[in-house]
Amino acid sequence: MRLPRVVFVTGKGGTGKSTVAAALALALSQRRSSILADLSTHLGAAALLGAALGEDQTARLSESLEVVALSQRAELNSFIKRLVPLAAISERMLRSRTFGYVTAALPGLEAFLLLERLRMMAGEAALHDRYVIIDAPATGTALELLAVANGVRGVAPVGTLGRLADDVQEFLTDPHRFGVLLTVTPEDLSVRETLATAQTLKSARRIEVAGAILNRSTTALFEEHELEQLGTLAAHRTLAQRRIAERAAAIAARTELERAGVVTFELPMLYRAAIGMREISALARALAAGLVAQ
């Protein structure tokens, strides 16, 4: 699985996208400089790496790993301040009622400027030979976010916003700079939604799907022929049979995803009540040993 400079991690709610984003950023940081950009309001991926951030704050966790919290409103403020360098004027604009009317007339502007920030980060990443891992919203919201550049281009085809919209759309459709990594679990509904998302990204958005992480994949405790030896241990036999069924589901999910052309990498089920730094490190090692090395 080849990774672009900016890896946009998304998936159906409950598939562990924040966990995967945090583990991937940690794994990549063992090879080169990496940034985890958390777009979620609760900053779950950042917290999993031990970073307590506020809006638009940055924390350096090691020489090769940085975490940043991004928000749509902060990007709008930053954009206006770049357009109007005089602080007194730009701040008055941001507080004005008229400016509120303008932003309301351009739906998706804040989300679009967030994508522009990611485009700028991709340019910096290329200069410094680093990766940017994005903990993105769940798939429904993520697909809406990735469509806003076309919407802005339709509303403002010329001028500064029109040029930026062209630049952002070019960035999103460049597989060397941007790609989506989908998280999925070995369940029919999760697999179906992931396949539908991959199809939408490829066909309707022309956006590269870097692959899928099949999260919480299990291994069988025993082979079928070994179950006979557990005949007098009913509880153990039931557990073993359940694990065999879970493994079969994981194999079926991976087969279906790869048949549709989605490169898939499995991450193991950890069987923990809570996920902390120890578990993230274990998942990072699994990624470093397989996905990152490919």
Short mmCIF file of the C-alpha atoms (twelve columns), coordinates in Angstrom:
data_MODEL
# 
_entry.id   MODEL 
# 
loop_
_atom_site.group_PDB 
_atom_site.id 
_atom_site.type_symbol 
_atom_site.label_atom_id 
_atom_site.label_alt_id 
_atom_site.label_comp_id 
_atom_site.label_asym_id 
_atom_site.label_seq_id 
_atom_site.Cartn_x 
_atom_site.Cartn_y 
_atom_site.Cartn_z 
_atom_site.pdbx_PDB_model_num 
ATOM 1   C CA . MET A 1   0.000   0.000   0.000   1 
ATOM 2   C CA . ARG A 2   1.598   3.259   -1.157  1 
ATOM 3   C CA . LEU A 3   0.811   6.288   0.962   1 
ATOM 4   C CA . PRO A 4   0.556   9.866   -0.353  1 
ATOM 5   C CA . ARG A 5   1.921   12.895  1.498   1 
ATOM 6   C CA . VAL A 6   -1.474  13.576  3.078   1 
ATOM 7   C CA . VAL A 7   -3.404  10.527  4.302   1 
ATOM 8   C CA . PHE A 8   -7.058  11.316  5.030   1 
ATOM 9   C CA . VAL A 9   -8.332  8.668   7.476   1 
ATOM 10  C CA . THR A 10  -12.096 8.198   7.569   1 
ATOM 11  C CA . GLY A 11  -14.618 5.439   8.118   1 
ATOM 12  C CA . LYS A 12  -18.037 4.573   9.428   1 
ATOM 13  C CA . GLY A 13  -18.562 5.617   13.041  1 
ATOM 14  C CA . GLY A 14  -17.269 2.971   15.417  1 
ATOM 15  C CA . THR A 15  -14.634 1.497   13.091  1 
ATOM 16  C CA . GLY A 16  -11.728 3.028   15.018  1 
ATOM 17  C CA . LYS A 17  -10.624 5.753   12.606  1 
ATOM 18  C CA . SER A 18  -9.106  7.926   15.354  1 
ATOM 19  C CA . THR A 19  -7.231  4.924   16.734  1 
ATOM 20  C CA . VAL A 20  -5.925  4.048   13.271  1 
ATOM 21  C CA . ALA A 21  -4.933  7.664   12.540  1 
ATOM 22  C CA . ALA A 22  -2.998  7.925   15.812  1 
ATOM 23  C CA . ALA A 23  -1.277  4.558   15.328  1 
ATOM 24  C CA . LEU A 24  -0.378  5.344   11.709  1 
ATOM 25  C CA . ALA A 25  1.127   8.713   12.630  1 
ATOM 26  C CA . LEU A 26  3.172   7.041   15.360  1 
ATOM 27  C CA . ALA A 27  4.297   4.250   13.008  1 
ATOM 28  C CA . LEU A 28  5.353   6.657   10.262  1 
ATOM 29  C CA . SER A 29  7.234   8.827   12.743  1 
ATOM 30  C CA . GLN A 30  9.616   5.916   13.300  1 
ATOM 31  C CA . ARG A 31  10.756  6.337   9.679   1 
ATOM 32  C CA . ARG A 32  10.439  10.073  9.041   1 
ATOM 33  C CA . SER A 33  8.897   13.260  10.359  1 
ATOM 34  C CA . SER A 34  5.094   13.050  10.635  1 
ATOM 35  C CA . ILE A 35  2.203   15.292  11.622  1 
ATOM 36  C CA . LEU A 36  -1.144  14.132  12.976  1 
ATOM 37  C CA . ALA A 37  -3.809  16.721  12.133  1 
ATOM 38  C CA . ASP A 38  -6.979  16.186  14.162  1 
ATOM 39  C CA . LEU A 39  -10.138 17.629  12.593  1 
ATOM 40  C CA . SER A 40  -12.582 16.231  15.151  1 
ATOM 41  C CA . THR A 41  -14.219 18.438  17.760  1 
ATOM 42  C CA . HIS A 42  -13.277 16.070  20.590  1 
ATOM 43  C CA . LEU A 43  -9.660  15.659  19.344  1 
ATOM 44  C CA . GLY A 44  -9.737  11.913  19.988  1 
ATOM 45  C CA . ALA A 45  -6.667  10.956  17.955  1 
ATOM 46  C CA . ALA A 46  -4.562  13.660  19.582  1 
ATOM 47  C CA . ALA A 47  -5.652  12.493  23.040  1 
ATOM 48  C CA . LEU A 48  -4.700  8.891   22.213  1 
ATOM 49  C CA . LEU A 49  -1.129  10.097  21.690  1 
ATOM 50  C CA . GLY A 50  -1.198  11.982  24.978  1 
ATOM 51  C CA . ALA A 51  -1.649  15.476  23.516  1 
ATOM 52  C CA . ALA A 52  -4.088  17.794  25.312  1 
ATOM 53  C CA . LEU A 53  -4.854  20.474  22.717  1 
ATOM 54  C CA . GLY A 54  -7.193  23.392  22.311  1 
ATOM 55  C CA . GLU A 55  -8.488  24.778  19.023  1 
ATOM 56  C CA . ASP A 56  -5.714  25.410  16.480  1 
ATOM 57  C CA . GLN A 57  -2.992  24.417  18.945  1 
ATOM 58  C CA . THR A 58  0.112   22.359  18.196  1 
ATOM 59  C CA . ALA A 59  2.123   19.956  20.358  1 
ATOM 60  C CA . ARG A 60  5.457   18.327  19.536  1 
ATOM 61  C CA . LEU A 61  5.532   14.835  21.035  1 
ATOM 62  C CA . SER A 62  8.987   13.888  19.756  1 
ATOM 63  C CA . GLU A 63  11.599  15.052  17.277  1 
ATOM 64  C CA . SER A 64  9.675   13.326  14.491  1 
ATOM 65  C CA . LEU A 65  6.022   13.560  15.604  1 
ATOM 66  C CA . GLU A 66  3.849   16.653  15.860  1 
ATOM 67  C CA . VAL A 67  0.121   16.922  16.599  1 
ATOM 68  C CA . VAL A 68  -2.054  19.831  15.492  1 
ATOM 69  C CA . ALA A 69  -5.728  20.605  16.132  1 
ATOM 70  C CA . LEU A 70  -7.481  22.170  13.131  1 
ATOM 71  C CA . SER A 71  -10.896 23.826  13.060  1 
ATOM 72  C CA . GLN A 72  -12.935 25.355  10.272  1 
ATOM 73  C CA . ARG A 73  -13.563 28.619  12.123  1 
ATOM 74  C CA . ALA A 74  -9.878  29.090  12.912  1 
ATOM 75  C CA . GLU A 75  -9.008  28.612  9.233   1 
ATOM 76  C CA . LEU A 76  -11.559 31.261  8.235   1 
ATOM 77  C CA . ASN A 77  -10.037 33.707  10.708  1 
ATOM 78  C CA . SER A 78  -6.543  32.934  9.437   1 
ATOM 79  C CA . PHE A 79  -7.629  33.409  5.809   1 
ATOM 80  C CA . ILE A 80  -9.114  36.837  6.489   1 
ATOM 81  C CA . LYS A 81  -5.995  37.908  8.358   1 
ATOM 82  C CA . ARG A 82  -3.851  36.863  5.385   1 
ATOM 83  C CA . LEU A 83  -6.050  38.890  3.031   1 
ATOM 84  C CA . VAL A 84  -6.100  41.905  5.360   1 
ATOM 85  C CA . PRO A 85  -2.735  42.063  7.153   1 
ATOM 86  C CA . LEU A 86  -3.726  45.030  9.344   1 
ATOM 87  C CA . ALA A 87  -4.944  43.365  12.538  1 
ATOM 88  C CA . ALA A 88  -7.319  46.140  13.582  1 
ATOM 89  C CA . ILE A 89  -9.167  45.988  10.249  1 
ATOM 90  C CA . SER A 90  -9.235  42.194  9.903   1 
ATOM 91  C CA . GLU A 91  -10.533 41.713  13.445  1 
ATOM 92  C CA . ARG A 92  -13.239 44.312  12.883  1 
ATOM 93  C CA . MET A 93  -14.258 42.502  9.701   1 
ATOM 94  C CA . LEU A 94  -14.523 39.168  11.522  1 
ATOM 95  C CA . ARG A 95  -16.771 40.722  14.181  1 
ATOM 96  C CA . SER A 96  -18.996 42.605  11.745  1 
ATOM 97  C CA . ARG A 97  -22.558 41.552  10.973  1 
ATOM 98  C CA . THR A 98  -21.945 42.146  7.270   1 
ATOM 99  C CA . PHE A 99  -19.154 39.591  7.258   1 
ATOM 100 C CA . GLY A 100 -21.544 37.092  8.831   1 
ATOM 101 C CA . TYR A 101 -23.958 37.660  5.941   1 
ATOM 102 C CA . VAL A 102 -21.155 37.104  3.418   1 
ATOM 103 C CA . THR A 103 -20.085 33.787  4.954   1 
ATOM 104 C CA . ALA A 104 -23.722 32.669  5.140   1 
ATOM 105 C CA . ALA A 105 -24.055 33.398  1.418   1 
ATOM 106 C CA . LEU A 106 -21.096 31.092  0.708   1 
ATOM 107 C CA . PRO A 107 -22.046 27.770  2.327   1 
ATOM 108 C CA . GLY A 108 -19.054 25.537  2.835   1 
ATOM 109 C CA . LEU A 109 -16.544 28.393  2.893   1 
ATOM 110 C CA . GLU A 110 -15.107 27.442  6.289   1 
ATOM 111 C CA . ALA A 111 -14.821 23.776  5.267   1 
ATOM 112 C CA . PHE A 112 -13.202 24.815  1.992   1 
ATOM 113 C CA . LEU A 113 -10.571 26.885  3.797   1 
ATOM 114 C CA . LEU A 114 -9.801  23.852  5.943   1 
ATOM 115 C CA . LEU A 115 -9.024  21.928  2.741   1 
ATOM 116 C CA . GLU A 116 -6.844  24.832  1.612   1 
ATOM 117 C CA . ARG A 117 -4.902  24.480  4.877   1 
ATOM 118 C CA . LEU A 118 -4.376  20.778  4.124   1 
ATOM 119 C CA . ARG A 119 -3.123  21.698  0.643   1 
ATOM 120 C CA . MET A 120 -0.600  24.075  2.170   1 
ATOM 121 C CA . MET A 121 0.473   21.394  4.651   1 
ATOM 122 C CA . ALA A 122 1.029   18.991  1.748   1 
ATOM 123 C CA . GLY A 123 3.393   21.474  0.130   1 
ATOM 124 C CA . GLU A 124 5.344   21.859  3.358   1 
ATOM 125 C CA . ALA A 125 5.403   18.066  3.799   1 
ATOM 126 C CA . ALA A 126 6.969   17.619  0.362   1 
ATOM 127 C CA . LEU A 127 9.663   20.164  1.192   1 
ATOM 128 C CA . HIS A 128 10.533  18.500  4.492   1 
ATOM 129 C CA . ASP A 129 9.948   14.866  3.410   1 
ATOM 130 C CA . ARG A 130 7.230   14.219  5.976   1 
ATOM 131 C CA . TYR A 131 3.760   12.670  6.146   1 
ATOM 132 C CA . VAL A 132 0.551   14.352  7.271   1 
ATOM 133 C CA . ILE A 133 -2.077  12.026  8.753   1 
ATOM 134 C CA . ILE A 134 -5.590  13.458  9.023   1 
ATOM 135 C CA . ASP A 135 -8.083  12.208  11.593  1 
ATOM 136 C CA . ALA A 136 -11.080 13.155  9.456   1 
ATOM 137 C CA . PRO A 137 -14.830 13.101  10.205  1 
ATOM 138 C CA . ALA A 138 -16.899 9.948   9.677   1 
ATOM 139 C CA . THR A 139 -17.576 9.007   6.057   1 
ATOM 140 C CA . GLY A 140 -20.825 10.931  5.476   1 
ATOM 141 C CA . THR A 141 -19.399 14.226  6.704   1 
ATOM 142 C CA . ALA A 142 -16.029 13.477  5.105   1 
ATOM 143 C CA . LEU A 143 -17.589 13.041  1.657   1 
ATOM 144 C CA . GLU A 144 -19.384 16.377  2.055   1 
ATOM 145 C CA . LEU A 145 -16.110 18.030  3.084   1 
ATOM 146 C CA . LEU A 146 -14.267 16.651  0.058   1 
ATOM 147 C CA . ALA A 147 -16.971 18.006  -2.273  1 
ATOM 148 C CA . VAL A 148 -16.907 21.641  -1.117  1 
ATOM 149 C CA . ALA A 149 -14.142 22.758  -3.503  1 
ATOM 150 C CA . ASN A 150 -16.404 22.108  -6.486  1 
ATOM 151 C CA . GLY A 151 -19.216 23.940  -4.706  1 
ATOM 152 C CA . VAL A 152 -17.071 27.008  -4.073  1 
ATOM 153 C CA . ARG A 153 -15.826 26.935  -7.655  1 
ATOM 154 C CA . GLY A 154 -19.443 26.994  -8.839  1 
ATOM 155 C CA . VAL A 155 -20.342 29.987  -6.657  1 
ATOM 156 C CA . ALA A 156 -17.083 31.904  -7.213  1 
ATOM 157 C CA . PRO A 157 -15.592 30.754  -10.545 1 
ATOM 158 C CA . VAL A 158 -13.215 33.737  -10.775 1 
ATOM 159 C CA . GLY A 159 -11.126 35.765  -8.372  1 
ATOM 160 C CA . THR A 160 -9.157  34.627  -5.349  1 
ATOM 161 C CA . LEU A 161 -11.653 31.982  -4.217  1 
ATOM 162 C CA . GLY A 162 -12.006 30.603  -7.732  1 
ATOM 163 C CA . ARG A 163 -8.242  30.203  -8.097  1 
ATOM 164 C CA . LEU A 164 -7.983  28.592  -4.665  1 
ATOM 165 C CA . ALA A 165 -10.833 26.217  -5.524  1 
ATOM 166 C CA . ASP A 166 -8.959  25.080  -8.629  1 
ATOM 167 C CA . ASP A 167 -5.793  24.574  -6.581  1 
ATOM 168 C CA . VAL A 168 -7.619  22.607  -3.877  1 
ATOM 169 C CA . GLN A 169 -9.393  20.388  -6.402  1 
ATOM 170 C CA . GLU A 170 -6.094  19.688  -8.165  1 
ATOM 171 C CA . PHE A 171 -4.567  18.768  -4.794  1 
ATOM 172 C CA . LEU A 172 -7.415  16.409  -3.858  1 
ATOM 173 C CA . THR A 173 -7.164  14.541  -7.152  1 
ATOM 174 C CA . ASP A 174 -3.358  14.192  -7.106  1 
ATOM 175 C CA . PRO A 175 -2.634  10.659  -5.788  1 
ATOM 176 C CA . HIS A 176 0.926   11.607  -4.866  1 
ATOM 177 C CA . ARG A 177 -0.224  14.410  -2.576  1 
ATOM 178 C CA . PHE A 178 -3.595  13.203  -1.267  1 
ATOM 179 C CA . GLY A 179 -5.373  9.925   -0.646  1 
ATOM 180 C CA . VAL A 180 -8.103  8.473   1.540   1 
ATOM 181 C CA . LEU A 181 -7.491  5.573   3.913   1 
ATOM 182 C CA . LEU A 182 -10.746 3.885   4.914   1 
ATOM 183 C CA . THR A 183 -11.279 2.117   8.228   1 
ATOM 184 C CA . VAL A 184 -13.592 -0.884  8.294   1 
ATOM 185 C CA . THR A 185 -14.505 -3.725  10.637  1 
ATOM 186 C CA . PRO A 186 -15.348 -7.332  9.634   1 
ATOM 187 C CA . GLU A 187 -19.117 -6.751  9.578   1 
ATOM 188 C CA . ASP A 188 -21.396 -6.762  6.535   1 
ATOM 189 C CA . LEU A 189 -22.762 -3.237  7.063   1 
ATOM 190 C CA . SER A 190 -19.302 -1.766  7.587   1 
ATOM 191 C CA . VAL A 191 -17.917 -3.520  4.498   1 
ATOM 192 C CA . ARG A 192 -20.865 -2.419  2.319   1 
ATOM 193 C CA . GLU A 193 -20.538 1.210   3.422   1 
ATOM 194 C CA . THR A 194 -16.783 1.138   2.829   1 
ATOM 195 C CA . LEU A 195 -17.232 -0.240  -0.684  1 
ATOM 196 C CA . ALA A 196 -19.855 2.431   -1.440  1 
ATOM 197 C CA . THR A 197 -17.552 5.157   -0.119  1 
ATOM 198 C CA . ALA A 198 -14.630 3.863   -2.191  1 
ATOM 199 C CA . GLN A 199 -16.811 3.863   -5.302  1 
ATOM 200 C CA . THR A 200 -17.993 7.432   -4.660  1 
ATOM 201 C CA . LEU A 201 -14.457 8.678   -4.110  1 
ATOM 202 C CA . LYS A 202 -13.078 7.022   -7.231  1 
ATOM 203 C CA . SER A 203 -15.948 7.678   -9.645  1 
ATOM 204 C CA . ALA A 204 -17.683 10.850  -8.496  1 
ATOM 205 C CA . ARG A 205 -14.789 12.668  -6.819  1 
ATOM 206 C CA . ARG A 206 -11.782 11.246  -8.735  1 
ATOM 207 C CA . ILE A 207 -9.974  10.954  -5.390  1 
ATOM 208 C CA . GLU A 208 -7.422  8.209   -4.751  1 
ATOM 209 C CA . VAL A 209 -8.343  5.506   -2.236  1 
ATOM 210 C CA . ALA A 210 -4.987  4.548   -0.733  1 
ATOM 211 C CA . GLY A 211 -6.541  1.446   0.799   1 
ATOM 212 C CA . ALA A 212 -8.476  0.162   3.781   1 
ATOM 213 C CA . ILE A 213 -7.514  -0.831  7.296   1 
ATOM 214 C CA . LEU A 214 -9.514  -3.874  8.376   1 
ATOM 215 C CA . ASN A 215 -9.612  -3.086  12.067  1 
ATOM 216 C CA . ARG A 216 -10.264 -5.515  14.931  1 
ATOM 217 C CA . SER A 217 -9.383  -8.536  12.848  1 
ATOM 218 C CA . THR A 218 -9.168  -11.766 14.846  1 
ATOM 219 C CA . THR A 219 -7.206  -14.980 14.518  1 
ATOM 220 C CA . ALA A 220 -8.613  -18.411 15.275  1 
ATOM 221 C CA . LEU A 221 -7.561  -19.990 18.575  1 
ATOM 222 C CA . PHE A 222 -7.722  -23.517 17.141  1 
ATOM 223 C CA . GLU A 223 -8.137  -25.227 13.822  1 
ATOM 224 C CA . GLU A 224 -11.358 -27.141 13.182  1 
ATOM 225 C CA . HIS A 225 -9.733  -30.542 13.775  1 
ATOM 226 C CA . GLU A 226 -8.401  -29.371 17.146  1 
ATOM 227 C CA . LEU A 227 -11.888 -28.626 18.449  1 
ATOM 228 C CA . GLU A 228 -12.471 -32.327 19.007  1 
ATOM 229 C CA . GLN A 229 -9.931  -32.226 21.817  1 
ATOM 230 C CA . LEU A 230 -12.019 -29.597 23.610  1 
ATOM 231 C CA . GLY A 231 -15.104 -31.758 23.847  1 
ATOM 232 C CA . THR A 232 -15.118 -31.825 27.644  1 
ATOM 233 C CA . LEU A 233 -14.426 -28.108 27.958  1 
ATOM 234 C CA . ALA A 234 -17.692 -26.589 26.787  1 
ATOM 235 C CA . ALA A 235 -16.801 -22.962 27.521  1 
ATOM 236 C CA . HIS A 236 -13.438 -23.232 25.777  1 
ATOM 237 C CA . ARG A 237 -15.023 -24.947 22.809  1 
ATOM 238 C CA . THR A 238 -17.649 -22.199 22.487  1 
ATOM 239 C CA . LEU A 239 -14.960 -19.513 22.597  1 
ATOM 240 C CA . ALA A 240 -12.869 -21.341 20.014  1 
ATOM 241 C CA . GLN A 241 -15.862 -21.722 17.694  1 
ATOM 242 C CA . ARG A 242 -16.677 -18.033 18.031  1 
ATOM 243 C CA . ARG A 243 -13.110 -17.069 17.191  1 
ATOM 244 C CA . ILE A 244 -13.161 -19.327 14.122  1 
ATOM 245 C CA . ALA A 245 -16.367 -17.603 12.979  1 
ATOM 246 C CA . GLU A 246 -14.841 -14.163 13.592  1 
ATOM 247 C CA . ARG A 247 -11.760 -15.107 11.606  1 
ATOM 248 C CA . ALA A 248 -13.931 -16.330 8.749   1 
ATOM 249 C CA . ALA A 249 -15.753 -12.979 8.774   1 
ATOM 250 C CA . ALA A 250 -12.433 -11.107 8.599   1 
ATOM 251 C CA . ILE A 251 -11.263 -13.232 5.670   1 
ATOM 252 C CA . ALA A 252 -14.575 -12.689 3.864   1 
ATOM 253 C CA . ALA A 253 -14.387 -8.914  4.453   1 
ATOM 254 C CA . ARG A 254 -10.845 -8.692  3.144   1 
ATOM 255 C CA . THR A 255 -11.695 -10.818 0.108   1 
ATOM 256 C CA . GLU A 256 -14.681 -8.606  -0.760  1 
ATOM 257 C CA . LEU A 257 -12.698 -5.389  -0.367  1 
ATOM 258 C CA . GLU A 258 -9.756  -6.599  -2.445  1 
ATOM 259 C CA . ARG A 259 -12.076 -7.993  -5.112  1 
ATOM 260 C CA . ALA A 260 -13.343 -4.411  -5.492  1 
ATOM 261 C CA . GLY A 261 -9.775  -3.158  -5.902  1 
ATOM 262 C CA . VAL A 262 -9.324  -1.772  -2.372  1 
ATOM 263 C CA . VAL A 263 -5.894  -2.713  -0.999  1 
ATOM 264 C CA . THR A 264 -6.493  -3.962  2.545   1 
ATOM 265 C CA . PHE A 265 -4.305  -4.286  5.627   1 
ATOM 266 C CA . GLU A 266 -5.463  -6.008  8.812   1 
ATOM 267 C CA . LEU A 267 -5.019  -4.689  12.334  1 
ATOM 268 C CA . PRO A 268 -5.604  -7.115  15.210  1 
ATOM 269 C CA . MET A 269 -8.342  -7.043  17.812  1 
ATOM 270 C CA . LEU A 270 -6.643  -6.063  21.076  1 
ATOM 271 C CA . TYR A 271 -9.320  -7.260  23.528  1 
ATOM 272 C CA . ARG A 272 -8.902  -4.282  25.837  1 
ATOM 273 C CA . ALA A 273 -11.563 -2.398  27.771  1 
ATOM 274 C CA . ALA A 274 -9.910  0.908   26.845  1 
ATOM 275 C CA . ILE A 275 -7.336  2.120   24.344  1 
ATOM 276 C CA . GLY A 276 -4.313  3.996   25.656  1 
ATOM 277 C CA . MET A 277 -0.767  4.742   24.620  1 
ATOM 278 C CA . ARG A 278 0.322   1.147   25.195  1 
ATOM 279 C CA . GLU A 279 -2.310  -0.162  22.782  1 
ATOM 280 C CA . ILE A 280 -1.601  2.578   20.215  1 
ATOM 281 C CA . SER A 281 2.084   1.614   20.325  1 
ATOM 282 C CA . ALA A 282 1.188   -2.048  19.717  1 
ATOM 283 C CA . LEU A 283 -0.920  -1.115  16.687  1 
ATOM 284 C CA . ALA A 284 1.842   1.190   15.442  1 
ATOM 285 C CA . ARG A 285 4.303   -1.704  15.588  1 
ATOM 286 C CA . ALA A 286 1.917   -3.848  13.553  1 
ATOM 287 C CA . LEU A 287 1.597   -1.088  10.957  1 
ATOM 288 C CA . ALA A 288 5.346   -0.460  10.885  1 
ATOM 289 C CA . ALA A 289 6.031   -4.161  10.343  1 
ATOM 290 C CA . GLY A 290 3.594   -4.440  7.463   1 
ATOM 291 C CA . LEU A 291 1.801   -1.475  5.980   1 
ATOM 292 C CA . VAL A 292 4.604   1.073   6.286   1 
ATOM 293 C CA . ALA A 293 7.186   -1.353  4.934   1 
ATOM 294 C CA . GLN A 294 5.201   -2.139  1.803   1 
# 
